[in-house]
Amino acid sequence: MDPITANVNQNIDEYIDSLVAQCLQAPGIVNLPPDQKNEFAKDIEDYLTQVSLEALVNKLSSEQLSQIENLDPASPEMAAKVQQLAAQIPGFADDLENKFQEAVTYIKQNSKIPE
Amino acid sequence: MQEVTPQEQGLPTAHLTRQELAARAREAAERIGSPDTKPAEKKGNFFQRGLGKLSGMAGGAGHVAGSVAHRAGDVLGGAKDLGTHLPHPHLPNVNVGGIKDAAGGALGGVGHLAAEGVKAPVRGVGKWAELSDAGGDALIRGMAHALENKKAFGKSVANFALHGVATRELSYGSRELAKGIVSWSGLAGAVGGGAVGTVVAGAFVGAMAGAAVEYARQVNKNLDRKAETDPSLAGRKAAFILKFKELRQTDTLTSIQWKKVRNAAIFGAIAGTGAAALVEHTQLGEIIRERLGGTILSRVGEVFGGAGSAVGGTVGNIGGGVGEAVGGFAGGAGEMIDGGAGKVGETIGDLAGGTGEMIGNAGGGVGGIVGDIAGRTGETIGDVGGAIGGTVGNLAGEAGGAIGGGAETARNNIPGIAGVGDFAGTVGNTTGNLLGGAGEMAHNIPGVQGAGDLAGNIPGVKGVGDLAGGIGHALGLGGVHEAGQTAAESAGQAAQEAIPTPDGFVPQADYNALNQQLTAAQNNINDLQRQLADAKQALDTAKGVVPVGDAVAAAANTATEQAAATAQSALDSLDSSISLQVGSNPWEVSTTILKQIGVANPTPEQIMQLDKVLCQENNVGVPAWGIKGTIDARNLPIGFNLNLTDAVKKTALTIVSKK
């Protein structure tokens, strides 16, 4: 991985970590024992990943969806295609950031992950 | 096109070491920014201009025009097909196909103008390329500035890429990054890997249609709307996401693999943002074209071609709606006028003729048909008919105005696509004027006030209700659709009551009373919409409440039991089978069942849960879900009976009890 790619990935991880940290300040979570808190943090991170995937897929046309529909979810091809499609949706960064913020706001207010 | 590898082009591969990257950046900086570089060398190295480039641009424009023309052909064919296969429901005996053929011809004109509109930004790119000769140094400065000032996820794009890289300062780092991008841009199309590769290849080529970025947003909105009304696409999306979730829940997809997909989506989003900034603020496109020449240009052409297709598709959709609305107007008018006003047809024809060849064709068809019908009997329309015509005209005028307004906004926001925007605006406004004028005319035609003897028996009064709804529906304006339908139904009822004597004239006072009732009906609709909005907000709020304590839990249980009982009652009231209607399918049937039993806004997962059982119980195959059956879900004929078996009802109840 080239250094710039590594840096972007590191920044993304830090960004997601900061969102998770905000969620962990929710009244019903902040005083949980460390092991439960860690478990919750993993669930939040999983959920934010799900949010990113849903935000992208909801923006895809039928033709775009067909490009990834039958790829192996764990394959490098899937990640590459997801990256390419995300790059081609105008305004997707704003849209995704809003979706993340909505998720964080919900978790902070309700101390639980949306169903 | 034959693929040429980077090695064959004499270009480095994707996996450069950091030292090699730095060397390339230095090389690029020297070539771009060195004060010792002579202008002639700059031109030779970076901005090779001349006939080759111009011919390339022409090729791109030709490609675009070809794509748009192709799309226009599709639209034309589709419109004719529509005319052949879909007789208007309100007027089965009228040659609606003729009208729609005319509308199809009109769409051909739309496609042509769309092609002209799309050529404009391509020509603009050519001018842009000339300007880039001003100097690579300014380009690098502009790129660095753009990268620093464009924000994504709380940071500048430059900061996102450079965080952790040893730089003396951000501006210096972003300048180096910009040089790197320029240096790498030549590889991007062939390599497509790595950060810069992604920025340049993944996004730039997409955003290279940078002039159309704003327009693409409009297209996206259109796609969203289309997706909402495309049950099969919604089902595919739900299935796709569900597959990920299931794999993750069983840990078949590891957290690292899962994270890679997330980072890819965010990375792409950042790349797209950076791309838009660079393309918007710099001449990077010129560099990319210089490096990859025809390849990139061709891809730009494809992108523009895609945008052109989208333009054609969108305008075509609008045009189709207009055609449908015009057809509907003719149908409703035909029924309404049954025995009335030959002048209406002539006047509509005259009006339409004045709006240019495209609308002229459609309007001419309308005029001819209306004239034929009108010529059968009588000379006048009743006051009520006129009033309803006016209402329809107003609704249509509003709808047309909305289209025109939308097109105007698009035109103002899309540099280079003014041609298309202008044209669409003209179509929208002209259509609004045409329909509005027709209604107004029906209202004001001399003699109309005088002879209402047919009004009491007008079979089209109710038809006009459907017509108004049809217009709103055809133009995609749900509010207008509902308002039109309800208002016109009220009008129909009022008309029947207001005209008790079949051979008498309708007094002006009754006409005024009818107008008042129409206004009151509209006000009622507005109130109802507000109440619905309030109720939805209250429901949303209620959904967000987290039950605390036994009392609340008990109340929640009671509510759930009541909901289940209500759902059971609703299920019992359903027929034992549902016959598929035009455009319907198991997904839509599942959605309808859930709504009928109390799930106001079923999620795709809930719909899919019921849909699977519904298909299994009826031996309907869904290959994408691994469900086998004697008939494929995608090939179900109209009238196919879906049995609501006990298993189907049980599943529906389970979903209700979980909500």
Interface residues (C-beta under 8 A of the other chain):
Chain A: M1 D2 P3 I4 T5 N7 V8 N9 Q10 N11 I12 D13 Y15 I16 K42 E45 D46 L48 T49 Q50 S52 L53 E54 A55 L56 V57 N58 K59 L60 S61 S62 L65 I68 E69 P73 A74 M78 A79 A80 V82 Q83 Q84 L85 A86 A87 Q88 I89 P90 G91 F92 A93 L96 E97 Q109 N110 K112
Chain B: H15 L16 R18 L21 A152 F153 G154 K155 N159 F160 A161 L162 H163 G164 V165 L177 G180 G192 G194 A195 V196 T198 G202 A203 G206 A207 V213 E214 A216 R217 N220 L223 D224 A227 D230 L233 R236 K237 F240 I241 K243 F244 K245 L247 R248 L253 T254 S255 Q257 W258 K259 K260 V261 R262 N263 A264 A265 I266 F267 G268 A269 I270 A271 G272 T273 A275 A276 G544 V546
